[in-house]
Structure formats: structure tokens, C-alpha cells
Amino acid sequence: MATTKGEKRNPVSPSGPEEDLELLEAYVQDFWRFLPLAACYVNPVHHILDANAAFLALTGHPTENVVGESMERFFADRPKARVFLKQVLEAEKAEKELQIATKERKAVPVRVFSRRREDEAGEAMGYFLALVDITQEKEFRAELEDTVRARTKELEDTRAALLNMLEDTEEARRTAEDDRQRTDLIIKNLSDGLLVFDSSLALELINPHAERIFRAKQADLLLKSMEELSALPNFAEFIALLQKEKDQVFRKELTIGGQSVIEVTTSPFRQRKENPGLMVMLHDITREREMEHTKTEFVSLAAHQLRTPLAAIKWSTQMLLGGDAGEMSQEQKTFLDKTYQSTERMINLINDLLNITRIEEGRYLYQPTFQQLSTVVKTMVESYQDLAHQKNIKLEVKIRSREIPRVLVDEEKIRLAVQNLIENAIHYTPQGGRVTASVSHDTKEVMFEVKDTGMGIPENQKARVFEKFFRASNAKTVDTEGSGLGLYLVNNIIQAHGGKAWFTSEEGKGSTFAFTLPVREEITEFLKKF
Amino acid sequence: MVEDDRFLSELITQKVGAEGYEVNLAMDGEKAVEMAKADQPNLILLDLILPTIDGFEVLKRLKEAPETKNIPVIILSNLGQKEDVDKGMQMGAVDFMIKANFTPGEIINKIKTVVQ
């Protein structure tokens, strides 16, 4: 086949079969070189017969290292490649993602496309492989995946955080609920009564024990104001107490419902910055009071019983001393006189004991009436003038102010208190001394004072003066008879009247004992009775 | 005299007897009322804690009965709290004496003043 010189070669319109073939081959060669897609042609036993420039560029190998080489060698993941290459021969075309191993031993991800070539008999005579570098695509995809993964993770984290928050909230709610139930249980099972008034002083809470004390049901009481409650049975006195003692009530005794003796204690109940509400504790002391009463009754009974034999001893010694059973020697008389004095002491002790039990029980006063304290004092001083005279003591009364208001007292007990103080003053003042009783007043209280020039009370014993059975060491040596109950009695009596008893003393120089009694409006007290 | 303690009653009987008075003794409450009606004494010394009926009840019955209501009664007892004293005096006793607080001599003096 020959070509005409000077003729333009046109691959599309070959002028002769040979020329045409050459032209076609050149065309294919050009195309093969130009193709940016890495491609090669491989025989049925997988040896590369031809590879284009792009293939060489991709793998980094020169042509001589490529042509004739096993195709498999150029893959980084050979086992997978082997499987694929087998398929390639069986199918007309195939496609797979594999990795090419470059000369620099880098694995480059590629998408591999194959196309089988057949002879006329349909036998495989080889195949084309085209390799598309998908590094960028991979990277992009990886990046995308990373982003998606990161985003997903972020979302998951957010979700987890939200769930956590929800859980925390739920936990907090449950804890709060548990706390509330615990508090409820504690309040319910409290053996004391508990009431809570809110900031507007309406009843907010009342526990079962308090319901029992008032014999009322919570449902009928809640949200009621103090005024409304006051109208209910068993509440009037209680509410009056709360309203009277605005700030705080501490252990005030109250009889509720006619038989329970209740100790009332309140404290303001402030939540955040509202007005304070009021918390009221009710402690039932009925049993204690009953026991105290029983004890008192026992002591009282015992003391009364002791009086009979003591009276017998007293009377018989007195009669013996008086010669009712014949004359006695001086020595016998001396002994009997001592016996008589001891009996007298015992009788006085029992009288004091009886008074004590009455006072102890009688924190409740016996029918208080309005009395003029100065009159009580004058009468008492008068009755001790003889004794004072015997001891050569100057005993006088000074009424220091005019129009002293009358005081609401249990007359018998106040008389006992005044008597004890005057008697003590005379008793512990030496011959030639002076005892002055005085009464004075201001708007709030009436004061009684008795000043002596007696032995005084040692500094280190002053704290115990009002204690039961206390006797100062110097007093014991002068007078062995005292019971140590007098000042205890005085203090109790005065406290029962809402007053205050105290003293000042200097050992060897004298003492001043005093008490005050509160002044009450006679009209108010009078009206109370109705 | 109404007194359930024999020794105490003997002491008083002796002391009062020595002063020239005649003493009849009742040792329980019922007996006291009965004897007061029968004997019509000039004065009754009355204890409060007694067998059968107590002194207050005795006093009440004495004051209720026309034949005994004018006989003066001195309560001579171991009791002596203000309530007891007030109660006794309100019921018509002329005086209330706590045994242990007085000597027989003082009691005689009281009897003398009341009888006269």
C-alpha cells in the first residue's frame, strides 16, 4: 500500500487501505498519548502489553518497567486486585475501587474500569484497564465524612448533654420531692404539735398531733386567720396568747380543751424576704403536771401525817416541862427543853415543806385578789416587834411613796414571802442592829425591800442563795435551825406573781433583800372575770 | 372532844380535866354527832381526819341540827392549808388550830376564851 506524496493525509478519509491503516494507527497513538486517563492494555495472562503516558505518570514507572510486567504487581491491595482481574476476563466490563502502588510506594486510590477484548470466536484476547485517580474524591469524601461525623458527634453530644440536663433536672425534682416527703413525714410523726402561720398570719400547716390537741380537723382550720380560729372551740385562749406575745412565746403553759396542759413556744418563721410567718410548737405536759401533782400530794400527805406524832411529842414534852406529871430535876428539864426545841424545829420544817409543795404546785396562784402591799408589810412588821425588841434590834417600816397602787396577789403567799424576809433579817442581825422594811413604787411595779445590818452573805455563796435547802456557811454557825427553804419559797412566790426577787449583800455589813410585783390595771383585771 | 389518836386525846383530856372541865371523847365522826346531840357539851374540839365521816361532815351535821347548831366548835387538826381553814370557818367553826403549832397551854387558853 503506497501513499501519494504531497497529498494531505486525512484520517477521516483515507486514500488507500494501507495508508488508512497507518493513519489510523497514528491516530490511535496520538489519542493514546493524549488521553489524561491512565490506561493500559493487558493480555489474558495479565501481563501489561501497553500503557499510556497517564498510566506511567500515575504509577511513576518508566515504560520499560511497565510493559511486560504483571498487572497485579501494580496494585497495593493485591489479593483484592487478583479477584478483580479474574472477573475482568469473565465479564465484558467491570469496575472496582482499588489502590495503585506507585514507584514511591505510595498507595493511590483509583477507580478501575475494565473492558474485555475478544477475538472473532469470542475468546478473550486481553483487556483494557482505565484507572481514575480518586485521591481527591476520596479526600473530599473523607473530609465530608469527617465533617458529617464531627457534626453528628456534636449533635450527639448536644443530645447527651440535653439528656443529662433532663436527667439532672429529674434527679433534682426527685430529690426535692423526697425531701418534701421526708419533711412531711417528720412533721406528721412529730410527737409535739406544730402549727405554721404564713406571713399574713393565716394557718398554713397543722400536724396531726396539734389536731388532736385542739380536737379539730385540719380541713376546717387551714387558711383561716387568727381571728377566725379564735371563734372556734378550744382556740380562743391560745390565739389570745399568740396575739398578746407578738414577738416570741417561750414555754407558756396553757390549758387547751379543758384538760391538756400545753407548753407553747413560738418563733418567727421567715422565708426569703416576706413578712415573718409564725411557727408554733405545742408540747403536751399534762402527764408531767399530773406526776408533779401526785408528788406534791404525796409530800403533802406525808407531812400532814407527820404532824400527829409530832404534836404528841410536843404536847407531852410541854406538859412534862410544865410539871403536869410531877416536878423534874433541873437536868431532866434541860434535856426535855432540848427535845422540845428539836420537835419545834421539825414542826417548822414540815410547815415549810408543806408551803413548798403548795408553792411548787402553786405556780398557779390561789384566788389572787387586789391587796395593798404596804398594809401587809405594816401588819407583818408589827407582829415581829416583840422578837426585835427581845434582840434589841430597831425594826421599822418606811412607806416611801403615797398612793401605792394595789397589787394582784395571792394574799397568803405574799404574806409568807414578806414574813420570811423580815424574819430572816431579824434572825441574822446581831444585838443592837437595825432592820428596815420599805415599800415604794413606780408606774410598772411595786417594790418591797428589807435592809438589815446583819452578817451578810459570803461572796462565794451568793449564786446559791435562792436554791432549795441552801444555807450560807456563816448563817449555819449562828443558827442551826433554819430549813434552807425560806428564800427558795420567797423566790418561787414572787416568780409566780410575775415579779422578781433579788438581793445585795456585803459580808459583815448587812444585806438588802427586795422583790417587785407588777402593777396591773384593776379595771382590766376586774373585767377579765366576765 | 373528837379525836381518833388515843395518846393525843389523853394528853388534852388530862390538861383540860386539870382545869376543871369534863371531857367526853368520840373517836369517830358518826359517834361525835351522836354524842353531841346526847351530851349537849359547852364546846367541841373537832379533828378533821377521822374514821367513818370526816370532820367537815361532822361540822356540817352539827350546824344543820337545831339541837347542836349553837354549840361552838374549835377545829383542832393536822390540816391547815388556807382552803381547809377557810372551809372550816365558813362552815361555822369559831377557830381553826393546827395541832403541832400550839402547845396544850395555848389550846386551854383558847378553850377558856370561847367558853366564856
Interface residues (C-beta under 8 A of the other chain):
Chain A: H304 Q305 R307 T308 L310 A311 A312 K314 W315 S316 Q318 M319 G322 D324 I347 I350 N351 L354 R358 Y366 E412
Chain B: D5 F7 L8 L11 I12 Q14 K15 A18 I49 N78 L79 G80 Q81 K82 E83 I98 K99 A100 N101 T103 P104 G105
